[in-house]
Amino acid sequence: MNRAKIPKFMTLQQAAEALGGNIPSSTLRAEVLAGRLRCVRARPGCSAPILLSEEALHDWLEQHAGKRQLALSPTEASEANLESGG
């Protein structure tokens, strides 16, 4: 019998740890809320933990993670503008 692979789910914190701490759970949460990272809830209700499948996390990494831009502090932005002549 051929069974479909059952995806493994992890919390946002577990996903952040699986990514080596390079992407914080707050960023993953923001991506979920923006609709770019698919998730499920462990149970109905807004206080239920957000769960990510390995497949959804992999898809997000390929499609969106590399396109996020690093936010500059006001000081860094000012310095960058001065260097570019702006």
Backbone torsions as a table, in degrees:
resi	resn	phi	psi	omega
1	MET	NA	131.2	179.9
2	ASN	-92.5	114.0	-179.8
3	ARG	-104.0	139.6	176.5
4	ALA	-68.8	147.3	178.9
5	LYS	-68.9	130.2	178.1
6	ILE	-88.7	121.8	-176.5
7	PRO	-68.9	146.3	175.0
8	LYS	-89.0	134.6	179.8
9	PHE	-109.8	150.9	178.7
10	MET	-142.7	156.0	176.4
11	THR	-74.0	170.3	177.8
12	LEU	-60.8	-40.9	179.6
13	GLN	-64.3	-43.1	178.6
14	GLN	-64.1	-38.6	178.6
15	ALA	-65.2	-42.1	178.4
16	ALA	-61.7	-41.5	178.1
17	GLU	-66.7	-37.9	179.0
18	ALA	-64.6	-26.9	178.4
19	LEU	-88.2	11.6	176.2
20	GLY	75.6	16.9	-179.8
21	GLY	77.7	4.8	-179.4
22	ASN	-74.3	-27.1	178.1
23	ILE	-123.3	113.5	-176.6
24	PRO	-70.6	158.6	-180.0
25	SER	-62.6	-28.9	178.2
26	SER	-64.1	-36.7	176.8
27	THR	-67.9	-42.1	177.9
28	LEU	-61.9	-41.7	178.4
29	ARG	-61.9	-43.2	179.3
30	ALA	-63.1	-38.3	178.3
31	GLU	-67.6	-36.6	175.4
32	VAL	-63.4	-48.9	-178.2
33	LEU	-64.2	-30.0	178.4
34	ALA	-79.9	-9.4	178.4
35	GLY	85.6	9.8	-179.6
36	ARG	-91.9	-15.4	-179.2
37	LEU	-125.2	117.1	-178.0
38	ARG	-73.3	142.4	-179.5
39	CYS	-148.0	172.5	171.2
40	VAL	-133.3	162.4	175.2
41	ARG	-102.9	144.8	-178.7
42	ALA	-65.3	-27.6	178.3
43	ARG	-159.6	165.7	178.7
44	PRO	-62.4	148.4	177.4
45	GLY	116.4	151.9	-176.6
46	CYS	-75.4	-16.4	179.9
47	SER	-92.1	0.3	179.7
48	ALA	-71.7	144.2	179.2
49	PRO	-61.3	143.8	174.4
50	ILE	-84.1	130.2	179.8
51	LEU	-118.3	137.1	178.2
52	LEU	-113.7	139.0	174.2
53	SER	-86.0	156.1	177.5
54	GLU	-60.5	-38.0	-179.2
55	GLU	-64.9	-45.1	179.8
56	ALA	-63.7	-40.4	179.2
57	LEU	-65.0	-43.0	178.5
58	HIS	-62.3	-45.5	178.8
59	ASP	-60.4	-43.2	180.0
60	TRP	-63.4	-42.0	179.2
61	LEU	-59.8	-41.5	-178.8
62	GLU	-71.8	-39.5	-171.6
63	GLN	-92.0	-35.8	-169.4
64	HIS	-122.5	-33.9	-170.7
65	ALA	-60.0	-39.9	-179.1
66	GLY	-71.4	-15.1	-177.7
67	LYS	-92.9	-10.0	178.4
68	ARG	-68.5	142.8	179.7
69	GLN	-106.4	144.6	177.4
70	LEU	-74.5	129.9	178.3
71	ALA	-80.2	134.5	178.8
72	LEU	-93.3	145.9	172.4
73	SER	-71.4	162.0	177.8
74	PRO	-55.3	-37.7	178.9
75	THR	-66.3	-45.1	179.4
76	GLU	-64.1	-39.9	178.6
77	ALA	-63.2	-41.5	178.9
78	SER	-62.7	-45.2	179.2
79	GLU	-62.6	-40.9	179.2
80	ALA	-64.9	-39.0	178.0
81	ASN	-65.5	-40.0	179.4
82	LEU	-64.9	-40.7	179.7
83	GLU	-66.4	-34.7	-177.9
84	SER	-86.9	-1.5	178.8
85	GLY	83.2	13.9	-178.0
86	GLY	-93.7	NA	NA
